[in-house]
Amino acid sequence: MDPKTRSLLPRVRLGRTGLMISVPALGGVGLGPIYGDVTEEAAIKTVHRAIERGINFIDTSPLYGASERRIGTALKTLTEDQRKDIIICTKVGDECPPHSNNGGFNAMSRDGVLCSVNNSLKNLGVSYLDIVLLHDPTMNEVQQFLGKGGGMEGLL
């Protein structure tokens, strides 16, 4: 990655976190076969090109089919130092087999979220996630997620 290229994209602080994310970011939904027949090679090249151009924020979800695995394949070519600059965001809370893997637990439960996160770590081939979002919840699901035995306990 060329540091001069990276500086061409503005970065903004994400909320109250210390994370400085590129504008724009790369959304991973198009890297899986959801919106058309994207090849493995094209998806991986897209991730590499985005990083080369200075994008450091990559969003994905288990729901996006092969997206997590393809992003993970692309990330394997980065050095540990380069990986530290890339902010990976994925999601939990989906009950959409075969894409989501909640281990048979409720997607909003502690155990369901732990299974989902572990599956995402495996798919992405990373040892940590920078951001985990609750994907498209209803208000009832938010209450389950935040309640006793809920997914927030798993994230914490």
Disulfide bonds with the S-S distance in Angstrom:
none
